[in-house]
Amino acid sequence: MPDGALPPRAVPLSQGTVRAARDRIALRRRAVAIWSAGVLAILAAGVAARAVGAPGGLVAGGVLAGLAAWLLWQDRFMRTTGGIPVLTWHSVSRDAGWLPWAEATSVTPETLDRQLALLRRMGCQSMDSVEFVRRRMAGATVPPETVILHFDDGYLDNWVAAAPLLARHDMRASLFVSLDFIAPPRPVPATILDPGAVLRWDGYLSWDELRALDGGAFGGAFGI
């Protein structure tokens, strides 16, 4: 986080939260163990059948059918309810050619705009990651329509495009900054909200921009 920013206040874990977390872990481990045991049993049955001379095609078909039936039946036990979606973006740019990994990590502002609009139509409400962690650690409930939005690395285009779009849709996200790529000081960059401005799409955020975002720029769209 930028110089001078305070870390989130720690909230002690309630005993109920600790017990619930342990129960969830135990339930998940039990489900994985049963799932794995069933898969191994079906494979072992196939090996045994082949060893006593059963036709290979028949054994393969039986093993595949058995695995499919077992996986379909176990699927309901491998799912847990009450999870909160965490959606992650990186670069939001109209010209991400400077990024060697742009194809895998960059979307256009228009794409992000449509995605945020879709979340709104679905009734989703974003929650800051710090607030989410505080609620869960305190054993408090989280509304079922909650989504957590993350942006990674700290690209300049998060200022140019992502922050204005988050503000437009009244959404809040957490920005995870790589300290290896902090840009030097510079004039305040233009954004997609500035008519006729020449926009810069390459590079990373500076400390001044990070402080501004963490201090509430763009309606508090980003927490750092």
C-alpha positions in Angstrom: 0.0 0.0 0.0 1.2 3.6 -0.5 3.4 5.3 2.1 1.3 6.5 5.0 -1.6 4.1 4.4 -2.6 2.0 7.4 -3.1 -1.7 7.3 -6.6 -3.0 7.8 -7.6 -3.3 11.5 -7.4 -6.9 12.7 -10.5 -8.5 13.9 -10.2 -11.5 16.4 -11.7 -14.7 15.2 -14.9 -15.7 17.1 -15.0 -19.3 18.5 -18.0 -20.0 16.2 -16.1 -18.9 13.2 -13.2 -21.1 14.1 -15.4 -24.1 14.6 -17.3 -23.5 11.4 -14.0 -23.2 9.5 -12.8 -26.5 10.9 -16.1 -28.2 10.1 -15.9 -27.0 6.5 -12.3 -28.2 6.1 -13.2 -31.6 7.7 -16.2 -32.0 5.4 -14.2 -31.1 2.3 -11.4 -33.6 3.2 -14.0 -36.3 3.8 -15.6 -35.6 0.4 -12.3 -35.7 -1.4 -11.3 -38.9 0.3 -14.5 -40.7 -0.6 -14.3 -39.3 -4.2 -10.7 -40.6 -4.5 -11.5 -44.0 -3.0 -14.3 -44.5 -5.5 -12.1 -43.6 -8.4 -9.3 -46.0 -7.3 -11.8 -48.8 -6.6 -13.2 -48.5 -10.2 -9.8 -48.5 -11.7 -8.7 -51.4 -9.6 -11.8 -53.3 -10.7 -10.8 -52.7 -14.3 -7.3 -53.9 -13.7 -8.6 -57.1 -12.0 -11.1 -57.8 -14.8 -8.4 -57.4 -17.3 -6.1 -59.7 -15.3 -8.6 -62.6 -15.5 -9.0 -62.3 -19.2 -11.9 -59.9 -19.8 -11.8 -58.3 -23.2 -9.9 -55.0 -23.2 -12.7 -53.0 -25.0 -15.3 -54.3 -22.5 -13.1 -53.4 -19.5 -12.3 -49.9 -20.9 -16.0 -49.3 -21.5 -17.0 -50.5 -18.1 -14.3 -48.4 -16.4 -15.4 -45.3 -18.3 -19.0 -45.9 -17.5 -18.3 -46.5 -13.9 -16.2 -43.4 -13.5 -18.8 -41.3 -15.2 -21.6 -42.6 -13.0 -19.4 -42.2 -9.9 -18.4 -38.6 -10.7 -21.9 -37.6 -11.5 -23.2 -39.0 -8.2 -20.4 -37.5 -6.2 -20.6 -34.1 -7.8 -23.2 -32.9 -5.3 -20.9 -33.8 -2.4 -18.0 -31.9 -4.0 -19.9 -28.6 -4.1 -20.3 -26.3 -1.1 -22.9 -23.5 -0.8 -22.4 -20.0 0.5 -19.3 -19.1 -1.6 -18.7 -15.6 -2.8 -17.5 -15.0 -6.4 -14.1 -13.3 -6.7 -13.6 -11.8 -10.2 -10.1 -10.7 -11.3 -8.8 -8.4 -14.0 -5.4 -7.0 -14.8 -5.0 -4.5 -17.7 -8.0 -2.5 -19.1 -6.7 -1.0 -22.3 -7.4 -0.1 -25.9 -3.7 -0.5 -26.7 -2.0 -3.2 -24.6 0.6 -4.0 -27.2 3.4 -3.0 -24.9 2.5 -5.9 -22.6 4.1 -9.3 -23.6 1.2 -11.1 -21.9 -1.6 -8.8 -23.1 -3.6 -11.5 -24.8 -4.1 -13.4 -21.5 -4.4 -10.4 -19.1 -5.9 -7.4 -20.9 -9.5 -6.5 -21.8 -10.8 -3.3 -23.5 -12.7 -0.7 -21.5 -15.7 -1.5 -23.6 -15.5 -5.1 -22.4 -15.2 -4.2 -18.8 -18.1 -1.7 -19.1 -20.3 -4.5 -20.4 -19.2 -6.9 -17.7 -19.9 -4.5 -14.9 -23.3 -3.6 -16.5 -24.1 -7.3 -16.6 -23.2 -7.7 -12.9 -25.5 -4.8 -12.1 -28.4 -6.4 -14.1 -27.9 -9.6 -12.2 -28.4 -7.7 -8.9 -24.7 -8.1 -7.8 -23.2 -5.7 -5.3 -19.5 -5.4 -4.9 -17.8 -5.4 -1.5 -14.4 -4.2 -0.6 -12.0 -7.1 0.2 -11.1 -5.6 3.6 -14.7 -5.3 4.6 -15.4 -8.8 3.4 -12.5 -10.2 5.5 -13.6 -8.3 8.5 -17.2 -9.6 8.3 -16.1 -13.2 7.8 -13.5 -13.1 10.6 -16.1 -11.7 12.9 -18.7 -14.4 11.9 -21.0 -11.8 10.3 -23.1 -12.6 7.3 -22.4 -11.5 3.8 -25.4 -10.7 1.4 -25.8 -13.6 -1.1 -25.6 -11.2 -4.1 -22.1 -10.0 -3.1 -19.2 -10.1 -5.5 -15.5 -9.3 -4.8 -13.6 -7.5 -7.6 -9.8 -7.6 -7.9 -7.4 -5.9 -10.2 -3.8 -7.1 -10.2 -0.4 -5.5 -10.8 -1.2 -1.8 -10.8 -1.3 -0.8 -14.4 -1.7 2.8 -15.4 -4.8 1.9 -17.4 -6.5 1.1 -14.1 -6.5 4.8 -13.5 -7.2 5.7 -17.2 -10.2 3.3 -17.7 -11.0 0.9 -14.9 -11.5 3.4 -12.0 -13.9 5.6 -14.1 -15.9 2.6 -15.2 -16.1 1.2 -11.6 -17.4 4.6 -10.5 -19.9 4.7 -13.4 -21.4 1.5 -12.2 -21.1 2.3 -8.5 -18.8 -0.7 -7.9 -15.7 -1.0 -5.7 -12.7 -3.1 -6.3 -9.4 -4.0 -4.6 -6.2 -3.2 -6.4 -3.2 -5.4 -5.7 0.0 -3.5 -6.6 3.3 -5.0 -7.6 5.9 -2.9 -5.8 8.5 -3.8 -8.5 6.7 -1.7 -11.1 5.9 1.6 -9.4 6.1 4.5 -11.9 8.0 7.7 -11.2 6.1 10.9 -10.4 4.3 12.6 -13.4 1.4 14.9 -14.1 -2.1 13.5 -13.4 -2.9 11.2 -16.3 -6.0 11.8 -18.4 -8.9 9.3 -18.3 -11.6 8.1 -20.6 -13.8 10.8 -19.0 -11.7 13.6 -20.4 -13.2 14.6 -23.8 -10.6 14.7 -26.6 -7.7 13.9 -24.3 -4.7 11.9 -25.6 -4.7 8.8 -23.4 -1.6 6.9 -22.3 -2.1 3.2 -22.0 1.3 1.9 -21.2 3.1 1.7 -17.9 2.2 1.4 -14.2 0.7 3.6 -11.5 2.8 6.0 -9.5 2.8 6.5 -5.7 0.9 9.7 -6.2 -1.8 8.0 -8.2 -2.0 5.1 -5.7 -2.4 7.5 -2.8 -5.2 9.3 -4.7 -7.0 6.1 -5.4 -6.6 4.9 -1.8 -7.8 8.3 -0.6 -11.1 8.1 -2.5 -10.5 9.2 -6.1 -13.2 8.3 -8.5 -15.7 8.0 -5.7 -13.6 5.4 -3.8 -13.6 2.9 -6.7 -10.4 1.3 -5.6 -9.0 0.2 -2.3 -5.2 -0.5 -2.4 
